[in-house]
Each structure stands twice: as structure tokens, then as C-alpha cells.
Amino acid sequence: MKPSPIFYLALSYIFGIILSNYLHLSINLILFLIFICLFFLLIRIFRGHEGISPLQPTTYNLRPTLPYLIFLLIGLLATNLSVGSLEKGVLKKFVNRGEVLVSGRITSEPAFKEKEVNFNLEVNQVKIKKTAWKTSEITRVRINNPERKLKAETGQNIKVKGNFTIPFSKSDSSFNYQEYLYRQKIQTIFDINEESLKIEGHSSLIFKMAGFARNRIREIVFKNLSGDKAGLLLGILIGDTSKISDDLKESFRKTGLTHILAVSGLNVGMLALVFLGFLKFLKVRKSSRIIWVILIITFYVFITGFQPSVVRAAIMAIIGFLGWTLGRQKDLLAAISASALLILIYDPFLVYSISFQLSFAATLAIIVLNPVLEEGIVGLPKNLKGNLTIALAAQLSVAPILIYYFNQLSLISLVANLLVVPATAPSLALGVASNVLSFISINLSAIFNWANGWFIAYMIGVTNWLANFPMASIFVDTPSKSGLMAYYFFLGGFTFLWSKKKKLVDIKNLIIVFLVFLTAFIWVQVIRSGPPDKLSVNFFDVGQADSALIQTPSGENILIDGGENEDIVQNKLALKGVSRIDLLILSHPHADHVGGLASVVKNYRIGLILDSGQPHTSSLYKKFLEAVKRKKIIYKLARKGQKFRIGSKLRLEILNPSENFISGTESDLNNNSIVVMFIYGSSKFLFPGDVENEAQRNLLDLKNELKSSVLKVPHHGSAKNNWEFLKAIRPKIAVISVGRGNSFGHPAKSTLNKLK
């Protein structure tokens, strides 16, 4: 397919956005450069040099490149204007100013997490006492430990009291939470008083209708389906994944099927086809059908909350329908280029959205790479080949993006897509039909939902079955940005050369090449997973949380705590080549220690688990205990005086807690943490969990036994570290596991001074 000029214009604009990260040019300078380029372009147009179009990229003359240079500069300009607008924002002025009254419009569906609810709010007024400030900035609203079910939804106007704070990375310091929000044009967190939240109605009729449609879809789905079946159908219909269990989400990640959980072009296409067929059945004129379908697609964008993949698909569909109506030739590459350009002109920061990147990469590959693969691969039935090449093209395009953000590569993705994706279309069609028919007859709607249940059950069953295959997915290192660029440059060059040479490849040869690469890859992983030459103690970077791995030369692995994020700790373990954990120690059940362990228990073979056994109602701790019970792992309560031997040289001694727990302190959970001493030859490593002053004073009874080579400083280096306790340990190395910019003020200066 020969790219049209708009493809190069969109590409130039995107390069301009990305270039703004490295070139910090003033807005006046950019405007001057645009003016110069336009001046020379106009001269070229008026002269009509050799009858060549100013957009024609087929001559070596530099003047045809001017339009692309102009669009690159416009990309720079648009990004700089967005950054300038953000920097002039007023909401940052209210950080740490105490409680304020805010009014605004909700711009995203509330996301329910562990003990927290988040949504975005476009603020139109901030009021302190009798003074009010007008603005149109967006803030991330956060409700901690919500006590009642939040009924707020997208498009509603609200008034609420709360406090502005600056966002920081809560889990892994490698994930820049502040930058993530900044690229959504958000610079502040607004912690609100839940009781003060007042809903004042929808901002417009279309948002009210979209809210009604969302609630109606949820009602109809849950009327006939439940559990993961209902949750998955909601994900397919409107992108709402809040009702899908964590286990099923993990299975979809392992099999490379997460795109099914997000609304995309398939949803928009099926929606258009269903309503086109329905309107044709009603004998509506062609022109009227097109208008109605465009209105329905636009309304669907509102229902799904303006997700980039849906906006992209909607724009493409509208361009396609208008082209069809006007009798223009179909050009999918031009349509996707135009949709990307329109979206990024509206918001340049969307180029950094994972949803945007995945959506456009997959669609572009299906348009450009798939025809080349379909024509070049022989030896398969036509229908099977079509499905295979589409899946292969999509996976080749999105795999590097998934690896970059999630460090996870599904080795079974191609097979999973071939088996599961075909069931998505009928499931979506039945879901749409069921909701439309519910206005006519609830019983008729129930029949469609019942039939849909079989498709949903098939999708869930196959996904879970494939996810349990050994090596279904692996964790890999984060590739460099230059490595990603090289990959896509190679993929584009390969597509261009293969399409020119028209070479054919037998599917048998392709399978052989794939198996050779897979075998080589597995052997590399096996070699990497070998034991270290010496004792290896790894303190994982998990931000404001704790997790460490000890590996012995004889091959044993000991994991102490699991941080707060299960994806991060699994990634760390996989990159260390860990396939089995001989001993898992949970120091105490706070979220920043237990959060990542339920997933570890589910996915790793574990020999023994040591736990303090303190009663705790946290859902994360319950999830961990349920996983332990389900896997029937040996579980033991750690108590002072216990001794264990790991392999031939490593010994460990439990120094805390005692049979009678410490009580009546500010944090009994912290003070009853497992304190464990690892002894390897003449070296000692002390892991004291989050013990505070009270437990530390008790441990001083051990006197000389506390002296250690390496200390994991208790409670992220908080001020509650006893001078005599640290003096008794006298470590050569002290490690503090802490999240940069955390709100707790860790590590405390007093503790750092004591260590010095």
C-alpha cells in the first residue's frame, strides 16, 4: 500500500511532539521557523515548479519536504503550548493550603482499588473562605477508605471539600507516577472529604444519556450473568474491567489477550455492522443509515469515556462512512493517519498513552503488515491463514510496547489469539443485541444473554487453560528507547522489502525458524537462572515498600516480603531467573510487604512460608492466605528462638516475635514483625521488618548477637529507630528501602544521622 501524504504529515507531527522532550525551543522561535517554511512553500506553490505537488515525496528536491517540516514544527508548538498552559495552572498554588471547596465536572469513570477510589475532575472553581478562583484544570480526585458506594459518574457536576497535594510514586520508583499524571494534564491530587461530596446533576444532556446507557448495560448484563462472565462481557461492551477477578486478568496478561478487555476498533466495527443491518431491515435509506450510524458511534465514544482506542476507531469509521457516501476510494492508511492527527492536535500528550500506542500500532500493522504476510506465507487454508497473519501482524507490532511497559512477553499469544479472538465478535454482537432488545422484551434479551454465556465461558476456559501452560509468559528486561526504534525501523524495512520482492515462505519453514528461536531463547533463560557463584542478597527496588531475595551458591532462593505491587515483584524474580522459592518470609501483613505475595504464591513453587500470624483484616493479607491454602503450601508461624538451615552453609535465626505479642503500642503490627538473622560463614544479615522503638528495646537483650555486616533498616528509615539498637548492630552496610518523594518523610534525618 502506497502511503498517502497525510501519513507522512501525521508522522512528522508525532516526531515533533517527541522532539519537544529534547529540544526546548521558545514558542516565538518555533513560530518564526513555521513562518519561514510557509513563506518558501507559498513561493513554490505559486511558481508551480515543474508541476510537482508540494506534498509529493518522490523528488530529491528539498522543497517538497517543507510541508512535513511545518507539521513537525506544529507538533513542537502544540506540545510547548500544552506544557505552558499546565505551568500557568493555579491548582498547584493550593497545595498544603488546607481544606478548600472545589466545584467541577467528572471526566472519567471512578476507578475502585484497594481501599481507594480515583477519578478525574475538571475544576472550574476553587474557593477558600469568601475568595474564589476560576480555572479549567484537571485534578485526580482520591477517596481513601470510602465508607459508602460512590454514585458519581462521568459528566456529572459536583461540589466537594478536600486538600490538594502533589502526586508521587507509591509503588515502584521506576514508575514515574507524577509524569504519568502530568501527561494526562494533571499536576495535583485532591484528597476529598467523602461526606462533603454533592452531586449537582449532569453537565449536559448527552452525558446524562451516556450515564443512563452505561448503567442500563450493567443492569442487563448482571440480570442474566454473574462473576467473571458478567465482568468479561462488560469489558467487551464498554471497557469496564472492574468486575473481572484478578486471577482472570492475570490469565489474559499471560496469554497476550488483554486487548479483549479494552474496547477497540472491533467493538466500533461490530456496533456499526449491527445497527447498519438493523436499519437496513427497517428499510431506512442509505444516506440516513450512515447519519444514524455516525451518531450511534459518536454516542458510544461518550459511553466508553473517550478511550483513545475508541476515539481512533470512531474517527476512522466516520471518515470511512463519509468516503463511502461520497464515493471515494477506500484508503485505510489515510483514515488511520487522519484520526491520529486529529486526536493529537486535540491533545499532544496522548501520544504517550499506552492505549493510544497499542491501538495505533496494532491497527497500522493490520493495514500495512498483514497484507504482506498474507500474500507471502503459503501452505495454509485461506481462512486459517487470514486469522494467523492478522494475529501475527498485531503481535509483532504491540509486543515491544507491552515489554517496555510491563516487562512481560507472552509466548503463547499467537495461539491464544487464534483460539479466543474469533469468539469475541459474536459475543459483542449478542451483547449489543441483548441490550437493544431489552427495551422491547426482557425475556427476549435474557435468551440472547444466555446464548452469550456459552461464548464467554469458552473464552474464559480457554484463556485459563492456556495461561497454566509452562512458560506461557516470561518476564524480560525493559528495552531501551533506541532499541525500540531499531526494532520498528527493522520491521518497517522488512515489510517494505518483502512487499517489493514478493517472496513466498512455506508455513513449515516459518514454524521451524520460530522453534529454533524459541529453543535458543529458552536455553538462554535456563543458563541465566543458574545459581550465583557466591551468596547473593538482592534488595529489590519496589519504592515505598520492602522486598529482598537471597540466593545461595547451592541454588536455594529465599524471598523476604513482596512489596506492594505484584507485577513488579514477579518481574524482579523472573529477571533473576527464579523458578522456585524454597523459603518465603512475610515479616508482617501491611500492604507494602504483603501486596505482591498472593501472585507469587499462585505462580511459583514454594517450599515453606514463615508468617508472624498476626490477625489482620486487610483484603491483601486475606488474598495471600487464601492463595497459600489453595496451593497447600507448608505454612509455619515464626517465633523467637527458632533456627533453620538452608542448604549447606546458610543458617537463619528468628529473633522476633515472641509467643506473647507486643501490645498497646502505636503499631503492634510493626512491632511484632518477624526479625530474622541470616548467617553465612562470618557474615550476618539482619532483616528486622518494620519493628519500632518498643520491639527494638526488647531485642537489645540479645546484645552481641545483634551485630551484623548488613542491616535492612527498619520501617524505611523512619524516626522510630532506636540509637542503642543501631549501635548494637553496627552494620558495615545499611540498606533503606524507600520511595522517592514519599509523603511520610522517609528516611528521617535523625535516623540517617544515627547511622552516620
N, C-alpha and C positions, 0 to 999 in steps of 0.2 A: 504494500500500500504506500503510495507516494504521499509524504506529509504535505499538508496544505500550509500556506503562510501563517495561519493562526496558531498552528502547532509551535512554530519557531518563535512567534510573538509571546505565547504563554510560557515557553521555556526560558526566554530572555527575561521575562518579568519575574519568574521564580528565582533565577540566578541573581537578579537584582536584590530580592528580599534576603537571600542567603548572604550575599556580598556585604550587606549592611552590618553584619556581625564583625566584619574585618576592616571595612572602610568606613571611617567615621567622618563623612563629609558634611559640611554645613548645608542646610536647605537652600540657601542662596546660591551656593556653588553648583548644586545639582540643577537648580532652575536655570542657571546660566548655561550649563552644558546642554540641557534639553533645548534651550533656545537656539544655541549654535547648531545642533544637529537638525532641528526643524528648518532652520534657515537654509542649510545646504540641501536638505531633502526637497524643499519647495523649489529651489533653483533647478534641481534635477527633474522634478515633475514638469515644470514649465518648459524646460528645454526638450523634454521627451527624448532623452539621449538614446539613440538607436532603437527607439520604440520599445524599450525594456520597462517592464513594470517595476516600480520602486520596491515591491515585495519579492521580486523574482530572485531566488537564491542560486541561480545557475551560471552566474558570470563571475569572473575573477576580479572585476572592478569593485573597489571598496564601497562605492556609493550605495549599492543595494543592501549593504549591512546596516545602513543608518536607521531604518525602522526598528530593527532588533536592538540596536544600541539605545534608541529612545525608550523602548519598553524596559530595558534593563535599568535605565536611569529612573524611569517612573516607579519601578519596583523599589529602588533605593529610596526615592522620595516618599512613597506611600508608607514604607516602614518607619522612616525617620519622623514623619508626621504622627504616626501612631505612638511612637516612643515619646515624642514631645508632648502629645496630649496626655499621656499617662503621667509624665513627670510633673505636669502642671496640676495634677489632681489634688483635691482638697482633703480627701478622706484620711490620708496619712497624718494630717495635722491633728486628728482627733485620737491618735494612738496614745494610750495611757493617760487620757484626759478624764477618765471616769465614765459614768453612765451617761449615754446620750439617747435621744429619741430619734428614730430613723423611720422615714416612710419611703416606699419604693415598690417596684414590680418584680415578682419572682420570674427568673428567666431560665430556670432549669428544674427538672423533676427532683424532689427531695430524695437523697441517697441515704438509705438506712445502713449503718455499720454497727460494729460492736460498741454499744453504749454511746452512740453518736449519730446525729443526723446533720447532713450538709445540703445546702442548696445555694444557688447564686441569686443575688438580689441587685437589681439596677436601682441605685439610690437616687431619689430626686430631691430629698431634703434631709438635712441633719439639724437637729435642734438641741441647744443647751440652754436651759432656763428659758429666757424670752428671746434669745437670739437664734435666727435660722439661717442656714447656708443652702443655697441651691446648687445642685450638681447633676451629673448624669453618669456617674461612675458605677462600676460593678464591684461588689464585695462578696466574699464567701461567708455565708452565714453558718454558724456552728452551734448546735444544741448538744451539750454534754448531758448524758444520763437522762434522756427525755422520759417524763413521767406519764405522758398521755400520747395517744395516737395523733400524729400531726396530719391535719386535713388540708394543709396548704398545697397548692399545685401551680404549675406553670401558668403565667398570665394574670395571676391574682395580685391586687394591690394590698399591701399590708402596712401596719404601723407596729413598731416593736422597740423595746428598750434593750440596750446592751453596751458592750465595751469593745472598742477597736484594738486589735493587736497586729503585730507583724507576723506573717507565716514563717515557719521554719521546718526543717526536715525532721519528721517524727520517727522515722524508722531507720532507713539506711542513708548514711551521709553521701553515698554515691548518687542518690536520687535527689536532685535539687528541687524540693517542693516549692520554694519561693519562685524559682524560674518557671516551673510548671504552671503556677497560677498567673505569673506575670504575662505569659504568652496567651492567657485567656483574658488579658487586660484586667487582672485582679492583683491588687497590691496589699490588701488588708484582709484580716479575718475579723468577723463580727460575732463575738460570743454573746448570745442573747439570753434574756430572761424569758423563759418559755411562757410563763403565765401572762406576760405583758403583750404577747403577740395577738394582734387584732386583724382579722381579715375584712377588707373593705370592698370585696367584690372583684370581678374581673376587669382588666383594663380595657377590653374590647369584646365585642360580640363573638369574633372568630376564636379568641382564646377561650371564651366560655363554652362555645360549641366543641372545641378540641378537648377541653377538660371533660365535658359530658361524654364524648366519644370514647376517651381513654377509660373512664370509669365503667361505661357500658360494656366495652370489650372485656375488661377484667371480670365483670359480673357474669357475662355469658360463658366465659372460659371456665370459671370456677363453679358454675352451676352443674356442669357435667364431668369435669376433670378435677384431679387433685394432685398434690405433691409435685414431683418433678415433671409429670406430664403437663400439668397446668402451667408450671413455671416455664418450661421449654416452649410451649405454644405462645405464651406472652412474649417471650424473647423473639420468636419468629415474626409475630404480628406487629409488635410496637417497640421492640428492643428493650423491654423491661425484664431484666435478669435477676431482680431482687428476690424472686420466689424459687430460684433454682438452688439446690443444695450445693455446698462447697465441693462435695465429692464428685458430683456430676460436672461441675465447672472444671475441676482438675482433669477429669477424663477427656473433656473437649479440648483442653490445652494440650494434653499428651498426644492426642490424635490429630492435632492441627485443624480442628473443626470449630474454633472459636468464632469464625466468621458467620456461622449459622445462628449464633446467639445475638448477632447485631443486625439490625435492619440494613438492607443494602439495595443494590440495583435489582436483584432478584425480586425483592418484595415490591418495589415500584413497578417492575415489568409485569408481575403476576396480577397486581392490583389493576393495572391498566387493561390487561387482557380480559380479566373477569368482567369489568364494567363495560368494556367495548362489546363483549359478547352479549351482555345483558341488554345494553342499549340497542344493539342490532336486532335482538329478539323482539324488542318493543317497536322495531321499525322506525327508529329515530334517524333523521338524515345524517349523512356522513359528516358534514361541517358542524352540525350540532353535537354529534357524538364526540368529536375532537375537543370542542369547547368544554363539554361536561367532564371529559376525562382529564383535561388540563386542570380544571377546578378541583376535581377529586384528588389529583396528585398533589396540588398545592396545599389542600387541606390536610393531606396525610403528612406533609412536612411539619405542619403545626402540631399534629397529634404526636409525632415522634420526637418533638423537641428540637428541631433544626439540627439533627445529627449530620455531620459533614458528608457521610456516605449517602444519606437520603437526599440531601440538597443537591449533591453531584448528580445522582441518578434522576432526580426530578428535572433538573435543568436540561440534562441530556434528552430525557423523554419529551419535554416540551419543545426543544429545538427539533427533535426528530418528527414530532407530530406536525409542527408548523411547516417543516420542509416537505412532509408528505402531502399536506394540504395545498402547498404552493407548487407541488410537482417537481421539487428539486431533487437532485441525485443524492442518495444516502451516503454520508461521509461520517462514520462513527468517530474517526480520529479528530476530525474538525469539531464534532459535537463535544467530545470529552475535553478538548483543548479550550473551547469556548466556556464550558461550565467551570473548569479550573480557574480560568482568567476572571470570570465574573465573581466567583467565591472569594478569590484572593484580593481582588480590588476592594470588595466589601470589608475583608479582614485579612491583611497580610500575614498575621500571626498564625492563621490556620494551617499554614504550610508545615508548622511544627507539630500539628495534631496527629497522633498515631492513627486515628480513624481516617483522617484525610489521606495520609500517606499509604495506608493499606488499601483503601478504596480505589485510589487512582492507580497505584502500582498494579493491582490485580486486573482492573478494567483495561488499562493500557496493554498489559501482557496478553489478555484475551483478544484484543483487537489486532495487535501487531504480531505477537509471537505465535499465537495459536494457529493462524492460517499456515505459517511456515512449517510448524511441526506436523500439522495435519497433512500437508502435501508431501513432506519429506519422509515421514515414517510409513513403512509398508509392512504387510504381513498380519494385519488385524482386520476383523469385520468393521464395516464403516461406522455403525452406531457405537461400538465399543471404542474405536479409535477416536471418535469425536469427543466422547466423555473423558478419555485418557489424556488427550492433548490439552483440553481446556484445564483439567486439574493440574497437569504438569506445568503449563504456562503460568497459571496463577501461583503455584507453589514456588516456582523459580523466582518469581518477582517479589513475593512477600517474605520468603524465608529469611533473607538478610535483615529485614526490618524487625521481624519477630526476635531474631537472635540478638540484635542490637539492644532492644528494649527489655527483653525477658530472659536472655541467655539460654533459651530453650529451643531445641530443634527436634521436631517430630520425624522419626524415621519411618513411620507407618502412615504418614499423612496422605500420600497418594492413594493408597488402598482405601483408607478411611473415606476420603472424598468420593471415590468411585462407588462405594457401598452406601454411604449415608446421604450425600447431597441430592441424588435423584428423588429421595422421599420428601425433600423439603418443599418442592413445588406443589405437589398435591396437598400436603399438609397446610401450606399457606392458602391455597385455593379453597380448601374446605373450611379453614378458619374464617376467611373473608365471607364466604357464602353463609356460614352459620350465623355470623353477626348481622348480615343483611337480612336473612330470613327471620331473625328473632323479632323483627318489627311486625312480621306477618303472623308467625306461629312459633311459640316457644318449643312446642313438641317437635316441629319440623327441624328447628335449629338444633335440638338435642340429638336428633338422628345423625346430622352432619358431624356434630362433636363426637358422638360415639364412634363413627367411622374414622374420624381423625385420630382417635385414641390408639388405633392399631398402627398407624403410621408413626405416631410419636413414640409408642412403645418399641417399635422396631428400631428407630433412631437411637433411643436411649440404650437398648440392649446391645446393639452392635458397637456403639461407642464405648460402653463399659467393657465389653469383651475384648476389643482391640487395645484399650488402654492398659489392660492387665498383661499384655504380651511383654516378655523380657525385652529391654532396650526399645520399648515403644517410643520413648523420647529420651534425649540426653541433654545435659547442660554443657554449654561451651562458653569460652571466654568472649567478652564483649569485643567485637571487631572495631578497628579504628575507622574514623570517618573517611580517611584516604583509601582504606581497604574496601569500604562500601562503594566509593566512587569507582574504584578499579573494577569491582565486580560488575556494576551496572554498565560500565563502559565496555567490558568484555562481552556481556550479554547482548548489548545493542549491536556491537560489531559482529558477533556470531550470527545474530538474526539477519543482519544486512547481507553478510557474505553468503550464508546458506540460501537466502531467498534469491540471490543473483546466480549462484552456481547450480541451483535446482538439484542438489544431490539427494539420493534416496538412501535411507538407513533401514535395514531389516530390524524388526522389533526384537528378534532373538539376539542380534548383536548389541542392541541397546541394553537389554537385560543383562547380558554378560558384562558389559562395561560397568553398569550400575553395581553388580555384585562384586566386581573386583574392587571398586572404590569403597564399597561398604565394608568388605573384609579388611582392607587396609586401614580404614578408619577405626574399626573395632580393635584391631591389633595395637594401634596407637594408644587407644584408651586403656587396653589391658596393661601395656608397658607403663603408662602413666600412673596406673593405680597400684603399682608395686610399693612395698613398704620403704620408708626412708632409711638411709644408712645409719642415722643417729636418731635419738629421741627427738620428736618434733612437736613443739607446742605452738599452736596457731590461735591467736586471738582474732576472731573474725570482726570485720568492720560492719557492725549492724546498727550504727548510730546510737541513739539513746536507749541502749539495750545491752544484754550480755549474751555471748556465746563463744565457746572455745572448744578446740579439738586437739586431743593428744594422740599422736601416732607413734607406735613403738617400732623398733627395727624388726621385731618378730611378727609384725603385721596386725597388731591389735589397735582398735580405734575406740577412744573414749570421748564422748560428747558431753560437755557441761553447759546446760541451758541452751535455749534455741532462739533467742532474740524475740522480736515481736512479729516479724513478717515471715510466713512460712516459705514463700518463694525465694527469699534472699538466703535463708539458711540452707535450703535444699541446693541452691546454686553453688554456695560455698563448698558444701560437702562433695558435690559432683565434680567440681573443678579440682578437688584434692584427690579424686579417684576413689572415693569411699563407696563401697558397695554393701558393707556390713558394719554395724556398730556393736561392739562387744559389751560396752557399758554406757548407759545413758544416765546422767545425773541431773535432776531438776532441783536446783537449790531452794526455790520457794515458788509459790504459784502466782506471782504477779505477772501481768501481761507482757512486760518487757523481758521475761525469762521463759515463759511457757508458750507464748504466742505462736512460735514456729514449730512446736514439737508434735502437735497432732498429725501434721502432714508427714513429718519424719517417721513417726511410729507406723503410719499407714504404708509408707513406701520403702522402708528399709528393714532388713533382718536385724533384730536386736536380741542380744544375749540376756541382759539383765538391766532393770531400771531401778534406780535408787531415788526415793522421794522423801521429803520431810513428813508428808502425810497430814499437813495442817488442813483443817476444814476450811473450804473457801467456795463461795457461790459463783465465782466467775465462770461465764459460759466457755471461755477459752480453756480453763482448767478442767471443766466437765468434759469438754470435747477431747482433751488429752486422755483423761481417764477412760472414757468410752472406747477410744481407739486402742488403748492398752488392753482392755478387757476383750475387745473383739478379736485382737490378734493373739490373745492368750500368751502374752509375754510374761516372763518371771518378774514379779514386782515385789520390792522389799522396802521397808521403812528404814531409813538410815538413822542410827543412834550413836551417840558418843561412845567411843571405845571399840567400835567395830573396825576390823582390819581385813583387807583384801589383797590378793596378789594377782597382777595382770601380766601374763607371760612369764618370762624367766627372771626379769630384773626390776620391773616396776611394781612398787607397793603403794598402797594408799591407806590412810587412817582417817576415820571420821572423828572430828573434834567437837561438833555441834550438829543437832540439838541433843539435849538430854531427854530422858524418858518424860520428865515433867517440863512441859513447855514454859518458857518465859511468858509472863502475862502482865497486863496493866501498863504496858509501855505505849509510846506514841504509835509504834508499828510493830505489833507482835509477829506479823508475817515476816518482816525483815529480820528481826532478832532471832527467830527460830529457823533461819536459813541453814542449809547444810553447809558446814565448813569442812573442807576436805584437804588433807595434805598428801601430795604425791611425792614419793621418794624414789629417786633413780640414781643409784651409786651414791656420790657425795652431794648431789644436787637435790634441793627441795623446792616444790612449787606449791604455794598456798592459795586456794580458791575459797574465800570466805563469804560468797554470796553477797547479800546486802546487809550484813549484821551492822548494828549501830552501837552506840556507847554502852548500853546495858550488857549486850552479849559480849562485846569486846572486853569489858572489865572481867566478866566471868572466865573468858579464855586466858586471861593473864595468870590464872592458877597453873597453867601448863609451863610457864616461864620459858626455859631454854628450848623446849620442844617447838616453840613458835618460829624460831629463827629459820629464815628461808632465803633461797637465792632469788626467787621471783615471787612477787606478790601481785595478785589481781586485786586492786584497791577496792574495798567495799563500797557499795552504793554509788558508783560512778563518781567517786571522789567528793562526796558531799561533805558538809561541815561536821557531820556526825562521825568523825574518825578520831578515836582517842589517841592522844600523844603517846601514852605509855604502851599502848597496843602496837603502834607503828614502830616505836623504839625497840620493843621486844623482838619484832620480826627482822628489822634492819636489812631490808632486801637490797640486793645489788641492782635489780630491775623492778620498777613498779609500773604496772600497766593500768591505765584508766580507760574504760570503755564508755564513750560519751558521744552524744550527738552535737555537732557544731551548731551554735546559736540556740541551744535549748532554753526553754523558759524557766528551768529550775536553778539556773546559775551554776550548774556543774561544769567543771570541778571547782570547788570552793578555794579561794586564795589561801585560807587558813590551812587546808589540807596540803596544798602544794608547798607551802612554807614548812610544814612539819616534815614532809618528805625530803625537802632540801636539807 
